[in-house]
């Protein structure tokens, strides 16, 4: 009897879990995607294989939050890609990430930095590649994957706004052992609340841009 009851309970929990997962999947499918173009400026000369892995990792992480990324590979210094729209940066639909070959301006364990105004609006981020690739974290997590997670973290700052660090997870200010363990397993993501906030802020910004455009067209008689 105990064995039978235990089996029934386990099956009940499993069915409930599957139903919950199915409901969440349907909710994600019905939620409009946040579409973001990202210009990548590879000033650090990151190897192509590392950069491709980084882009794939960042895209996977952002996809879990309902964000679809389109990459513009804007080349390296002296080898910029012309007529690609790399400089057409505009919050929130087109952001910029620059991989630089210099060290972080303050602490060695800072891998990236985003730039925002007092209202929390910003479109630019940098990643300090030498410090990242030589870090202890890169001994645990493959460099390409680590770079992708840092890019996703900085994009998160731009999309979430000011004061967007969290106590743990992807948006933690310092990745400790739990975050690095999740990173090695490709399980380091935004929280559900952060994902919701990204969507709300993104579509609110789009709505403001539409109203400004309509007002401008109306005043010009178009």
C-alpha positions in Angstrom: 0.0 0.0 0.0 2.8 2.4 0.8 4.5 1.7 -2.5 1.3 2.1 -4.4 0.4 5.4 -2.7 3.9 6.7 -3.3 3.7 5.8 -7.0 0.4 7.5 -7.3 1.7 10.6 -5.6 4.8 10.7 -7.9 2.6 10.4 -11.0 0.3 13.1 -9.7 3.3 15.5 -9.2 4.6 14.6 -12.6 1.3 15.3 -14.3 0.9 18.6 -12.5 4.4 19.6 -13.5 3.8 18.7 -17.1 0.5 20.7 -17.2 2.3 23.7 -15.6 5.1 23.5 -18.2 2.6 23.2 -21.0 0.7 26.3 -19.7 3.9 28.3 -19.5 4.9 27.3 -23.0 1.5 28.4 -24.4 1.8 31.7 -22.5 5.2 32.3 -24.0 3.9 31.4 -27.5 1.0 34.0 -27.1 3.3 36.8 -25.8 4.6 39.2 -28.5 8.3 38.9 -29.1 10.7 41.7 -28.2 12.7 42.2 -31.4 16.1 43.7 -30.9 18.9 44.3 -33.4 22.4 44.3 -31.9 25.4 45.9 -33.6 28.6 44.0 -32.6 31.8 46.0 -33.0 34.7 43.5 -32.6 37.5 46.0 -31.6 39.2 43.3 -29.6 39.6 41.0 -32.5 37.8 38.1 -30.8 38.3 34.9 -32.9 35.4 34.1 -35.2 34.7 30.8 -33.5 34.5 32.4 -30.0 32.3 35.2 -31.3 29.9 32.8 -33.0 29.6 30.7 -29.8 29.0 33.9 -27.8 26.3 35.1 -30.2 24.5 31.7 -30.0 24.7 31.7 -26.2 23.4 35.2 -25.9 20.6 34.6 -28.4 19.5 31.5 -26.4 19.5 33.3 -23.1 17.6 36.3 -24.5 15.1 33.9 -26.3 14.2 32.4 -22.9 13.2 35.9 -21.9 11.1 36.4 -25.0 13.7 38.5 -26.8 14.6 37.8 -30.4 18.0 39.0 -31.4 19.3 40.0 -34.9 23.1 40.4 -35.0 24.9 42.9 -37.2 28.6 41.9 -37.3 30.2 45.3 -37.8 33.8 44.2 -38.2 37.0 45.1 -36.6 38.9 48.4 -36.6 40.1 49.1 -40.2 37.7 46.5 -41.5 34.3 47.9 -40.8 31.4 46.5 -42.8 29.9 49.4 -44.9 26.2 50.0 -45.5 25.1 47.5 -42.9 23.2 50.0 -40.6 25.6 49.3 -37.8 25.5 52.9 -36.5 21.7 53.3 -36.7 21.4 52.8 -33.0 18.0 53.6 -31.5 16.6 52.5 -28.1 14.9 50.0 -27.7 15.0 48.3 -31.0 18.7 48.7 -32.0 21.4 48.4 -29.4 25.2 48.3 -29.6 27.8 46.1 -28.0 31.5 46.9 -28.4 34.1 44.3 -27.6 37.2 46.2 -26.5 40.8 45.2 -26.1 41.5 47.3 -23.0 41.1 46.4 -19.4 38.1 47.5 -17.3 38.5 51.0 -15.9 38.1 50.0 -12.3 38.1 46.4 -11.1 39.6 43.5 -12.9 36.6 41.3 -12.3 34.3 43.7 -14.2 33.7 42.2 -17.6 31.2 44.6 -19.1 29.6 48.0 -18.7 26.4 49.6 -20.0 25.7 53.3 -20.4 22.4 54.9 -19.5 21.1 58.4 -18.8 19.4 59.5 -15.6 16.1 58.1 -16.8 17.7 54.7 -17.4 17.6 55.0 -21.2 20.7 53.7 -23.1 21.7 51.8 -26.2 25.4 51.2 -25.7 27.5 48.6 -23.8 31.1 47.5 -23.8 32.7 44.2 -22.9 36.3 44.1 -21.7 37.5 41.0 -23.5 41.1 40.7 -22.2 40.0 40.6 -18.6 37.1 38.2 -19.4 39.3 35.7 -21.4 42.0 35.7 -18.7 39.6 35.4 -15.7 39.1 32.5 -13.3 35.6 32.2 -14.6 36.9 31.4 -18.1 38.7 28.4 -16.6 35.3 27.1 -15.6 33.1 28.3 -18.4 34.2 28.2 -22.1 35.3 31.6 -23.2 32.7 31.8 -26.0 29.9 30.9 -23.7 31.1 33.2 -21.0 31.3 36.1 -23.5 27.7 35.4 -24.6 26.5 35.5 -21.0 28.2 38.8 -20.4 26.7 40.2 -23.6 23.2 39.0 -22.4 23.9 40.5 -19.0 24.7 43.9 -20.5 21.8 43.8 -22.9 19.7 43.1 -19.8 20.9 46.3 -18.2 19.9 48.3 -21.3 16.5 46.7 -21.6 15.7 46.7 -17.8 16.9 50.2 -17.0 18.6 51.5 -13.9 19.3 49.4 -10.8 18.7 46.1 -12.6 21.2 43.9 -10.7 19.7 41.1 -8.7 20.9 39.0 -5.8 21.5 35.9 -7.9 21.1 34.6 -11.5 22.2 36.2 -14.7 21.7 39.8 -13.5 23.8 39.2 -10.3 26.5 41.9 -10.0 29.1 39.2 -9.3 28.7 35.6 -10.5 29.5 33.2 -7.7 29.8 29.4 -7.8 26.1 28.8 -8.3 26.0 31.1 -11.3 29.1 29.6 -12.8 27.7 26.2 -12.3 24.5 27.2 -14.1 26.6 28.8 -16.8 28.4 25.5 -17.5 25.1 23.8 -17.9 23.5 26.6 -20.1 21.0 27.3 -17.3 21.9 30.9 -16.4 18.8 33.0 -17.4 16.8 36.0 -16.5 14.1 35.5 -13.8 10.5 35.4 -14.8 10.0 38.8 -13.3 12.9 40.3 -15.2 11.6 38.8 -18.4 8.2 40.4 -17.8 9.8 43.8 -17.0 11.8 43.7 -20.2 8.7 43.2 -22.3 6.7 45.9 -20.4 9.5 48.5 -20.7 10.2 47.6 -24.4 6.6 48.0 -25.6 6.1 51.1 -23.5 9.1 52.7 -25.3 7.8 51.5 -28.7 4.4 53.1 -27.9 6.1 56.4 -27.0 8.0 56.4 -30.2 4.8 55.7 -32.2 3.0 58.6 -30.5 6.0 61.0 -31.1 6.0 59.9 -34.8 2.3 60.4 -35.2 2.5 63.8 -33.5 5.3 64.9 -35.8 3.5 63.7 -38.9 0.3 65.5 -37.8 2.1 68.8 -37.2 3.8 68.6 -40.6 0.6 67.8 -42.4 1.6 64.3 -43.5 
